[in-house]
Amino acid sequence: MALYAITYTYSDDVEAVTAAKPEHRAHLRSLNEQGILIASGPLEGEGPADALIVVNADDAEGAAALSDADPIYIAGLVTERHVQLWNVVIGGVGGAAE
């Protein structure tokens, strides 16, 4: 298992995104309870609404599959998604670093 960073850029349809967030958060909460999701939350700043989701997965395809099952992604409210291996070198997140 390795850590993967998944970033989302949400649709500009704020009402639809807001309406989808309870199911989205329930999905993430379930992953967290299973020990798969390490952390998630919005990225603050100028520009579009973005979020970061950090998960444990065997590979990038497995991390993407977790996102594929996210109700907000299924609803088409994620306009951009990036899945990247996160190689923690200094510090620790979820026991993944030395």
C-alpha distances in whole Angstrom, upper triangle without the diagonal:
4,7,9,13,15,19,22,25,28,31,34,35,35,36,34,31,32,33,29,28,28,26,24,23,23,20,18,20,18,15,15,17,14,12,10,12,12,16,18,22,24,25,29,31,33,33,31,29,25,22,19,16,13,10,6,5,5,8,11,12,10,10,14,15,14,17,19,19,20,24,25,23,25,28,28,28,26,27,25,21,19,15,14,11,11,12,13,16,18,18,15,13,11,11,9,12,14
4,7,10,13,16,19,23,25,29,32,33,33,35,33,29,31,32,28,27,27,26,23,22,23,20,18,19,19,15,15,18,15,13,10,12,11,14,16,19,22,22,26,28,30,30,28,26,23,20,16,14,10,8,5,6,6,7,9,12,11,10,13,15,14,16,18,19,20,24,24,22,25,28,27,27,24,25,22,19,16,12,11,7,8,8,10,13,15,15,13,11,10,10,7,10,13
4,7,10,13,16,20,22,26,29,30,30,32,30,26,28,29,26,24,25,24,20,20,21,18,15,17,17,14,14,16,15,12,9,9,9,11,13,16,18,18,22,24,27,26,25,23,19,16,12,10,7,6,5,6,9,9,9,12,11,9,12,14,13,14,17,18,18,22,22,20,23,25,25,24,21,23,20,16,14,10,9,6,5,7,8,12,14,13,11,9,9,10,7,10,13
4,6,10,13,17,19,22,25,27,27,29,27,23,25,27,23,22,23,22,18,18,20,17,14,17,17,14,14,17,16,14,10,10,10,11,12,14,16,16,20,22,24,23,22,20,16,14,10,8,6,5,6,7,9,8,7,10,10,7,9,12,11,11,14,16,16,19,19,17,20,22,22,21,18,19,16,12,10,7,5,4,5,8,10,14,16,16,14,11,12,14,11,13,17
4,6,10,13,16,20,22,24,24,26,24,21,23,24,21,19,21,21,17,17,19,17,14,17,18,14,15,18,17,15,12,10,10,10,10,12,13,13,16,18,20,20,18,16,13,10,7,6,5,7,9,10,13,11,9,12,12,9,10,13,12,11,14,16,15,18,17,16,19,21,20,19,15,17,14,10,8,6,5,6,6,10,11,14,16,16,14,12,13,15,13,15,18
4,7,10,13,16,19,21,21,23,21,18,20,21,18,17,19,18,14,15,17,15,12,16,17,14,15,18,18,16,13,11,11,11,9,11,12,12,16,18,19,18,16,14,10,8,6,5,6,8,11,11,14,12,10,12,11,8,8,11,10,8,11,13,12,15,14,12,15,17,16,15,12,13,10,7,6,5,6,9,10,13,15,18,20,19,18,15,16,18,16,18,22
4,7,10,13,16,18,18,20,19,15,18,20,17,16,19,18,14,15,18,16,14,17,19,16,17,21,20,19,16,13,14,12,10,10,9,9,13,14,16,14,12,11,7,6,5,6,9,11,14,15,18,16,13,15,15,11,11,14,13,10,13,15,13,15,13,12,15,16,15,13,10,11,8,6,5,7,9,12,12,16,17,20,21,21,20,17,18,21,19,21,24
4,6,10,12,14,14,17,15,12,15,17,14,13,16,16,12,14,17,15,13,17,19,17,18,21,21,21,18,15,16,14,11,10,9,9,13,14,15,13,10,8,5,5,7,8,11,14,17,17,20,18,15,16,16,13,12,14,13,10,12,14,11,13,10,9,13,13,11,9,6,7,6,5,7,9,12,15,16,19,20,24,25,24,23,20,21,24,22,24,28
4,7,9,12,12,15,14,11,14,16,14,14,17,17,14,16,19,18,16,20,22,20,21,24,25,24,21,19,19,17,13,12,10,10,12,13,13,10,7,6,4,7,9,12,15,17,21,21,24,22,18,19,20,17,15,17,16,13,14,16,14,15,11,10,14,13,11,9,6,6,5,7,9,12,15,18,19,22,23,26,27,27,26,23,24,27,26,27,31
4,7,8,9,11,10,7,10,13,11,11,15,15,12,14,17,16,16,19,21,20,21,24,25,25,22,19,21,18,14,12,10,11,13,14,14,11,7,6,6,8,11,13,17,19,22,23,26,24,21,21,21,18,16,18,17,13,14,16,13,13,9,9,12,11,9,6,5,6,7,9,12,15,18,21,22,25,26,29,30,29,28,25,26,29,28,30,34
4,5,7,10,8,7,10,12,11,12,16,16,14,17,19,19,19,22,24,23,24,27,28,28,25,23,24,22,18,16,14,14,16,16,15,12,8,8,9,12,15,17,20,22,26,26,29,27,23,23,24,21,19,20,19,16,16,17,15,14,10,10,13,10,8,5,6,6,9,11,15,18,21,24,25,29,30,33,34,33,32,29,30,33,32,34,37
4,6,9,9,8,11,13,13,14,18,18,17,19,22,22,21,24,26,26,27,30,31,31,29,26,27,24,20,18,15,15,15,15,14,11,8,8,11,14,17,19,23,25,29,29,32,30,27,27,28,25,22,24,23,19,20,21,18,17,13,14,16,13,11,8,9,9,12,15,18,21,24,27,28,31,32,35,36,35,34,31,32,36,34,36,40
4,6,6,6,9,10,11,12,16,17,15,18,20,21,21,24,25,26,27,30,31,31,29,26,28,25,21,19,16,17,18,18,17,14,11,10,13,15,19,21,24,26,30,30,33,31,28,28,28,26,23,24,23,20,20,20,17,15,12,13,15,12,11,8,10,11,14,17,20,23,26,29,30,33,34,37,38,37,36,33,33,37,36,38,41
4,6,5,6,8,10,11,14,15,14,16,19,20,20,22,24,25,25,28,29,30,28,25,26,23,19,16,14,16,16,16,16,14,11,9,12,14,18,20,23,25,29,30,33,32,29,29,29,26,24,25,23,20,21,21,17,16,12,14,16,13,13,9,12,13,15,18,21,23,26,29,29,33,33,36,36,35,34,31,32,35,35,37,40
4,6,5,6,9,10,13,14,14,16,18,19,20,22,24,25,26,28,30,31,29,26,27,24,21,18,16,19,19,20,19,18,15,13,15,17,20,22,25,27,31,31,35,33,31,30,30,27,25,26,24,21,21,21,18,15,12,15,16,13,13,11,14,15,18,20,23,26,29,32,32,36,36,39,39,38,36,33,33,37,37,39,42
4,5,5,6,9,11,12,12,14,16,17,18,20,22,23,24,26,28,29,27,24,26,23,20,18,16,19,20,21,21,18,15,13,15,16,19,20,24,25,28,29,32,31,28,27,27,25,22,23,21,18,18,18,15,12,9,12,13,9,10,8,11,13,16,18,21,23,27,30,30,34,35,38,38,37,35,32,32,36,35,37,41
4,5,5,6,10,11,9,12,14,15,15,17,19,20,21,23,25,26,24,21,22,20,16,14,13,15,16,18,18,16,13,10,12,12,16,16,20,22,25,26,29,28,25,25,24,22,20,20,19,16,16,16,13,10,7,10,12,9,10,6,9,11,14,15,18,20,24,26,27,30,31,34,35,33,32,28,29,32,32,34,37
4,5,5,8,10,10,11,14,15,15,17,19,20,21,23,25,26,24,21,23,20,16,14,13,16,16,18,19,17,14,12,13,14,17,18,21,23,26,28,31,30,28,27,27,24,22,23,21,18,19,18,14,12,10,13,15,12,13,10,12,15,17,18,21,23,26,29,28,32,32,35,35,34,32,29,29,33,32,35,38
4,6,7,9,10,11,13,14,16,17,19,20,21,23,25,26,25,22,24,22,18,17,16,19,20,22,22,21,18,15,16,16,19,19,23,24,27,28,31,31,28,28,27,24,23,23,21,18,18,17,14,11,9,13,14,11,13,11,14,16,19,20,23,24,28,30,30,34,34,38,38,36,34,31,30,34,34,36,40
4,6,6,6,9,10,11,13,14,16,17,19,20,22,23,21,19,21,19,16,15,15,18,19,22,22,21,17,14,15,14,17,16,20,21,24,25,28,27,25,24,23,21,19,19,17,14,15,13,10,7,6,10,10,8,10,8,11,14,17,17,20,21,24,27,27,31,31,35,35,34,32,28,28,31,31,34,37
4,5,5,6,8,10,10,12,14,15,16,18,20,21,19,17,18,16,13,12,12,15,17,20,21,20,16,13,13,12,14,14,17,19,22,23,27,26,24,24,22,20,19,19,16,14,15,14,10,9,7,11,12,11,13,10,12,15,17,17,19,20,23,25,25,29,29,32,32,31,28,25,25,28,28,31,34
4,5,5,6,9,10,10,12,14,15,16,18,20,19,17,19,17,14,13,14,18,20,23,24,23,20,17,17,15,17,16,19,19,22,24,27,27,26,25,23,21,21,20,17,15,17,14,11,9,9,13,14,13,15,14,15,19,20,20,22,23,25,27,27,30,30,34,34,32,29,26,25,28,29,32,35
4,5,5,6,9,10,11,13,14,15,17,19,17,16,18,17,14,15,16,19,22,24,26,24,21,18,17,16,17,15,18,18,21,22,25,25,23,23,21,19,18,17,14,13,14,11,8,6,7,11,11,11,14,13,14,18,19,18,21,21,24,26,26,30,30,33,34,32,29,26,24,28,28,31,35
4,5,5,6,9,10,11,12,14,16,17,15,13,16,14,11,11,13,16,19,21,23,22,18,15,14,12,13,12,15,15,18,19,22,22,20,20,18,16,15,15,12,10,11,10,6,5,6,8,10,10,12,11,11,15,16,15,17,17,20,22,23,26,26,30,31,29,26,23,22,25,25,28,32
4,5,5,6,8,10,10,12,14,15,14,11,14,12,9,10,12,15,18,21,23,22,19,16,15,12,13,11,14,14,17,19,23,23,21,21,19,17,17,16,13,12,14,12,9,9,9,12,14,14,16,14,14,18,18,17,19,19,21,23,22,26,25,29,29,27,24,21,20,23,24,26,30
4,5,5,6,9,10,10,12,14,14,12,15,14,12,13,16,19,22,25,27,26,23,19,18,16,16,14,16,15,18,19,23,23,22,22,19,17,18,17,13,13,15,12,9,9,11,13,14,15,17,16,17,20,21,19,21,21,23,24,24,27,27,31,31,29,26,22,20,24,25,28,31
4,5,5,6,9,10,11,13,11,10,13,13,11,13,16,19,22,25,27,26,22,19,18,15,15,12,14,13,15,16,19,20,19,18,16,14,14,13,9,10,11,8,6,7,9,11,12,13,16,15,15,19,19,17,18,18,20,21,22,25,25,29,29,27,25,21,19,23,23,26,29
4,5,5,6,9,10,11,9,7,10,9,8,10,13,16,19,22,25,24,21,18,16,12,12,9,10,10,13,14,18,18,18,18,15,13,14,13,9,9,12,10,8,10,11,12,14,15,17,16,15,19,18,16,17,16,18,19,19,22,22,25,26,24,21,17,16,19,19,23,26
4,5,5,6,9,10,10,8,10,10,10,12,15,18,21,24,27,26,24,20,18,15,14,12,13,12,14,16,20,21,21,21,18,16,17,16,12,13,16,13,11,13,14,16,17,18,20,19,19,22,22,20,20,19,21,21,21,24,23,27,27,24,21,18,16,19,20,23,27
4,5,5,6,9,9,8,11,12,12,15,18,21,24,28,30,29,26,23,21,18,17,13,14,12,14,15,18,20,20,19,16,15,16,15,11,13,15,12,11,12,15,16,17,18,21,20,20,23,23,20,21,20,22,22,22,24,24,28,28,26,22,19,17,20,20,24,27
4,5,5,6,5,5,9,10,11,14,17,20,23,26,29,28,25,22,20,16,14,11,11,8,10,11,15,16,16,16,13,11,13,12,9,11,13,11,10,13,15,15,16,19,20,20,19,22,21,18,18,16,18,18,18,21,21,24,25,23,20,16,14,17,17,21,24
4,5,5,6,4,6,8,9,13,16,19,22,25,28,28,26,22,20,16,14,11,10,9,10,13,16,18,18,19,16,14,16,15,12,13,16,14,13,16,17,18,19,21,23,22,20,24,23,20,20,18,19,18,18,20,19,23,23,21,17,14,11,15,15,19,22
4,5,8,8,10,11,13,16,20,22,25,29,32,31,29,26,23,20,18,15,14,12,13,15,18,20,21,21,18,16,19,17,14,16,18,16,15,17,19,20,21,23,25,24,23,27,26,23,23,21,22,22,21,23,22,26,26,23,20,16,13,16,18,21,24
4,5,8,10,13,14,18,21,24,27,30,33,33,30,27,24,21,18,15,14,11,10,12,15,17,18,18,15,14,17,15,12,15,17,15,15,18,20,20,21,23,25,25,24,27,26,23,23,20,21,20,20,22,21,25,25,23,19,16,13,15,16,20,23
4,6,7,10,13,16,20,22,25,29,32,31,29,26,23,19,17,13,11,9,8,10,13,16,17,18,14,13,17,16,13,15,18,16,16,19,21,21,22,25,26,25,24,27,25,22,21,19,19,18,17,19,18,21,22,19,16,12,9,12,13,16,19
4,6,9,11,15,18,20,24,27,30,29,27,24,21,17,14,11,9,6,5,7,11,13,14,14,11,10,13,12,9,12,15,14,14,17,18,18,19,22,23,23,21,24,22,18,18,15,16,15,15,17,17,20,21,19,16,12,10,12,12,16,19
4,6,8,11,15,17,20,23,26,26,23,20,17,14,11,7,6,4,6,9,13,14,14,15,12,10,13,13,10,11,14,13,12,16,16,16,18,21,21,20,19,21,20,17,16,14,15,14,14,16,16,19,20,18,15,11,9,13,13,16,19
4,7,11,14,16,19,22,25,25,24,21,17,14,11,8,5,5,7,11,14,16,16,17,15,12,15,16,13,14,17,17,16,19,19,19,21,23,24,22,20,23,21,18,17,15,15,14,12,14,13,17,17,14,11,8,6,10,10,13,17
4,7,11,12,15,19,22,22,20,17,14,11,8,6,5,7,10,13,17,18,17,19,17,14,16,17,14,14,17,17,15,18,17,18,21,22,22,20,18,21,19,17,16,15,15,15,13,15,14,18,17,15,13,9,9,13,13,15,19
4,7,9,13,16,19,19,17,14,11,7,6,4,6,9,12,15,19,19,17,19,17,14,15,16,13,12,16,16,13,15,14,15,18,19,19,17,15,18,16,14,14,14,15,16,14,17,16,20,20,18,16,12,13,16,16,18,22
4,7,9,13,16,16,14,11,9,6,6,7,9,12,16,18,22,22,20,21,20,16,17,19,16,14,17,17,14,16,14,15,18,19,19,16,14,17,16,14,15,15,17,18,16,20,19,22,21,20,18,15,16,19,19,21,25
4,6,10,12,12,11,7,6,4,6,9,12,15,19,21,24,24,21,23,22,18,18,20,18,15,18,19,15,16,14,15,19,18,18,15,13,15,14,14,15,16,17,19,18,21,20,23,23,21,20,18,19,23,22,23,27
4,7,10,10,10,7,5,5,7,10,13,16,20,22,25,24,21,23,23,19,19,22,20,17,20,21,18,19,16,17,21,21,19,16,14,15,14,14,14,16,16,18,17,20,19,22,21,20,20,18,20,23,22,23,26
4,7,9,9,8,8,8,10,14,16,20,23,26,29,28,25,27,27,23,23,25,23,21,24,25,21,22,19,20,24,23,22,18,17,17,16,17,17,19,20,22,20,23,22,24,23,22,22,20,23,26,25,25,29
4,7,8,8,9,11,13,17,19,23,26,28,31,30,27,29,29,25,25,28,26,23,26,27,24,24,21,22,25,25,23,19,18,18,17,18,18,21,21,24,22,24,24,26,25,24,25,23,26,29,28,28,31
4,7,8,10,13,15,19,22,25,29,30,33,31,28,30,31,27,26,29,27,24,27,28,25,25,22,22,26,25,22,19,18,17,16,18,19,22,23,25,24,27,26,28,28,28,28,26,29,32,31,31,34
4,7,8,12,15,18,21,25,28,29,32,30,26,28,29,25,24,27,26,22,24,26,23,23,20,20,23,22,19,16,15,14,13,15,17,20,21,24,24,26,27,29,29,29,29,27,29,32,31,31,35
4,6,10,13,16,20,23,26,27,30,28,24,26,26,23,21,24,23,19,21,23,20,20,16,16,19,18,16,13,11,10,11,13,15,18,20,23,23,26,26,29,29,29,29,26,28,31,30,31,34
4,7,11,14,17,20,24,25,28,26,23,24,25,21,20,22,20,17,19,20,17,17,13,14,17,16,15,11,10,10,11,12,14,17,19,22,22,25,25,28,28,27,27,24,26,29,28,29,33
4,7,10,14,17,20,21,24,23,20,21,21,18,17,19,18,14,17,18,15,16,13,13,17,16,15,11,9,10,9,10,11,14,15,18,18,21,21,24,25,24,23,21,22,26,24,25,29
4,7,10,13,17,18,22,20,18,19,19,15,15,17,15,12,15,16,13,15,12,12,16,16,15,12,10,12,11,10,11,12,14,16,16,19,19,22,23,21,20,17,19,22,21,23,26
4,7,10,14,15,19,17,15,17,17,13,13,16,14,11,15,16,13,16,14,14,17,18,17,15,12,14,12,10,10,10,11,13,12,15,15,19,19,18,17,14,15,19,17,19,22
4,6,10,12,16,15,13,15,14,10,11,13,10,9,13,14,11,14,13,13,16,18,17,16,13,15,13,11,10,9,11,12,11,15,15,19,19,18,16,13,13,16,15,17,21
4,7,10,13,13,12,14,13,9,11,13,11,11,15,15,14,17,16,16,19,21,21,19,16,19,16,13,12,10,10,10,9,12,12,15,16,15,13,9,10,13,11,14,18
4,6,10,11,10,12,10,7,10,11,9,10,13,14,13,17,17,16,18,21,21,20,18,20,18,14,13,10,10,10,10,12,13,17,18,17,14,10,9,12,11,14,18
4,7,9,10,12,9,7,11,12,10,12,15,15,16,19,20,19,21,24,24,23,21,23,21,17,15,12,12,10,10,12,12,16,18,16,13,11,9,11,9,13,16
4,6,7,9,6,5,9,10,9,11,14,14,15,19,20,18,20,23,23,23,21,23,20,16,15,11,11,9,11,13,14,18,20,19,17,14,12,14,12,15,18
4,7,8,6,8,11,11,11,14,16,16,18,22,23,21,22,26,25,26,23,25,22,19,16,13,12,10,12,13,16,19,21,21,18,16,15,15,13,16,19
4,5,5,6,9,10,11,13,14,16,18,21,22,19,21,24,24,24,21,22,20,16,14,10,9,8,11,13,15,18,21,22,20,18,17,17,15,17,20
4,5,5,6,9,10,11,12,14,16,19,19,17,18,22,21,21,18,19,16,12,10,6,7,7,10,13,16,19,22,22,20,18,18,19,16,18,21
4,5,5,6,9,10,10,12,15,18,19,15,16,20,19,20,18,19,16,13,12,9,10,11,14,17,19,23,25,26,23,21,20,22,19,22,25
4,5,5,7,9,10,11,13,17,18,15,16,20,20,21,18,20,18,14,13,10,11,11,14,16,19,22,25,24,22,19,18,19,17,20,23
4,5,5,7,9,10,11,15,16,13,15,18,18,18,16,18,15,11,10,7,9,9,12,15,17,20,22,22,19,17,16,18,16,19,22
4,5,5,6,9,10,13,14,11,12,16,15,16,13,15,12,9,9,6,9,11,14,17,19,23,25,25,23,20,19,21,19,22,25
4,5,5,6,9,12,13,11,11,15,15,16,14,17,15,12,12,10,13,14,17,20,22,25,28,27,25,21,20,23,21,24,27
4,5,5,7,11,12,10,11,15,15,16,14,17,15,12,13,11,13,14,16,19,21,24,26,25,22,19,18,20,19,22,26
4,5,5,9,9,7,9,12,12,12,10,13,12,9,10,9,12,14,16,20,21,25,26,26,23,20,19,22,20,23,27
4,6,8,9,6,7,10,10,12,11,13,13,10,12,11,15,17,19,23,24,28,30,29,27,23,23,25,24,27,30
4,6,9,7,7,10,12,13,12,15,15,13,15,14,17,19,21,24,26,29,31,30,27,24,22,25,24,27,31
4,6,5,6,9,10,10,10,14,14,12,14,14,17,19,20,24,25,29,30,29,26,23,22,25,24,27,31
4,5,5,6,9,9,10,14,15,14,17,17,21,23,24,28,28,32,33,32,29,26,25,28,27,30,34
4,6,5,7,6,7,10,12,12,15,16,20,22,23,27,28,31,32,31,29,25,25,28,27,30,34
4,5,5,6,5,9,10,9,12,13,17,20,21,25,26,30,31,30,28,25,25,28,27,29,33
4,5,8,8,11,13,12,15,16,20,23,24,28,29,33,35,34,31,28,27,30,29,32,36
4,6,8,11,13,14,17,19,22,25,27,30,32,35,37,36,33,30,30,33,32,34,38
4,6,7,10,11,15,17,21,24,25,29,31,34,36,35,33,30,30,33,32,34,38
4,6,9,11,14,17,20,23,24,28,29,33,34,33,31,28,28,32,30,33,37
4,6,7,11,13,17,20,21,25,26,29,31,30,29,25,26,29,28,30,33
4,7,10,14,17,20,22,25,27,30,32,31,30,27,28,31,29,31,35
4,7,10,13,17,18,22,24,27,28,28,27,25,26,29,26,28,32
4,7,10,14,15,19,21,24,26,26,24,22,23,25,23,25,28
4,6,10,12,15,18,21,23,23,22,20,21,23,20,22,25
4,7,9,13,15,18,21,21,20,17,18,20,17,19,23
4,6,9,12,15,18,18,17,16,17,18,15,16,20
4,6,9,12,15,16,15,14,15,15,12,13,16
4,6,9,12,12,12,11,12,13,10,10,14
4,6,9,11,11,11,13,12,9,8,11
4,6,7,7,8,10,10,7,6,8
4,7,8,10,13,12,9,6,7
4,7,10,13,12,10,7,8
4,7,10,9,9,6,8
4,6,6,6,5,7
4,5,6,7,10
4,5,8,11
4,6,8
4,7
4
